[in-house]
Amino acid sequence: MHKTLKEIAQLIEGEIVGDAGVIITGVAGIKEAEAGDITFLANPKYASLLNSTAASAVIISKDTQAPQGKSVIRTENPSLAFAKIISLVLPEQIKYPQGIHPSAVIGKKVTLGKDVSVGPYAVIEDGTEIADKAVIYSGCFIGHDSKIGRQTLIYPNVSIRERSIIGSNVIIHSGTVVGSDGFGFVTVEGKHYKIPQVGIVEIEDDVEIGANVTIDRARFDKTVIGKGTKIDNLVQIAHNVVVGKNCLIVAQVGISGSTILGNNVILAGQVGLVGHISVGDNVIVTAQSGVSKSIAANSIVAGSPARASITQQKVVACSQQLPKFFDLVKDLKKRIEDLEQRLGKDK
């Protein structure tokens, strides 16, 4: 990489404050950057580093004050702008498989589109359809009659069970299982009898699924992950769950069966949801919350059981005063006992 700040500003449609002729030779985080690097500031928490970073230039938001003696590019979204720079100027780091490896096992009546790649020891069962430019890494299993969309990328050791439908431009990271049986049993006289799970999983376009995620097939019909949703590592999504479009589901979230999420929902780390509830559009559930009932759209909830965030903050603030309240009650109890003794003597 060897570009002027002016060239970079044009790539990201930003406004330069300072020397447009500064030569940029690398990209780095604001703490690690050296002379010649360009960095960015997206989180105000790190604003103090603006004056100490060794970077030659910084991408900042339009409402951030520019540091003295440092050239900057102002943009609407510094984090997105920095991501564009990395993708445009740095060489591709990942080398995808090319073509069909001879050790791959391809079943009968499998349809492979143009420029599909299948890595070593992958297994693609009968009747599967894989669209143009999809990449299936080594050790993957694609069950019979599944459909994989265009330019979808499936990393090593992913299991996609039978009849699953995966859209276009989907990314699935290693260790994930799509279409495993839902956890369905009926208990009779202390014995648990398995309920057949005959539905499917459908993952819509532009979804990204992290490592070691499990998405269970529906008992009937389908489990759905909506277009543009991003799922972090170690998430469990149970049977018949419907996740809306453009949701963010962070690590170690668990969503119980038949729960419905609206669009643009954010579930922070380690959130748990019971089954058969609905979560409205634009809801934010903060980390480690336990959701036991439906949530109206545009709400922010916290705690376990989850409640309005402002209420939860008050509950936490009060709970931190419990030792003080305990001492106060203990003191009041002693005073009452002393008062009762005096009144008894006066009688």
Beta strands, then each sheet from edge to edge (+ up, - down):
strand 1: 3-4
strand 2: 15-17
strand 3: 23-24
strand 4: 26-27
strand 5: 37-40
strand 6: 57-61
strand 7: 71-75
strand 8: 105-106
strand 9: 111-112
strand 10: 117-118
strand 11: 123-124
strand 12: 129-130
strand 13: 135-136
strand 14: 141-142
strand 15: 147-148
strand 16: 153-154
strand 17: 159-160
strand 18: 165-166
strand 19: 171-172
strand 20: 177-180
strand 21: 185-188
strand 22: 191-194
strand 23: 200-203
strand 24: 208-209
strand 25: 214-216
strand 26: 222-225
strand 27: 230-231
strand 28: 236-237
strand 29: 242-243
strand 30: 248-249
strand 31: 254-255
strand 32: 260-261
strand 33: 266-267
strand 34: 272-273
strand 35: 278-279
strand 36: 284-285
strand 37: 290-291
strand 38: 300-302
strand 39: 307-308
sheet 1: 1+ 3-
sheet 2: 2+ 7- 6- 5- 4-
sheet 3: 8+ 11+ 14+ 17+ 20+ 25+ 28+ 31+ 34+ 37+
sheet 4: 9+ 12+ 15+ 18+ 23+ 26+ 29+
sheet 5: 10+ 13+ 16+ 19+ 24+ 27+ 30+ 33+ 36+ 38+ 39-
sheet 6: 21+ 22-
sheet 7: 32+ 35+
end
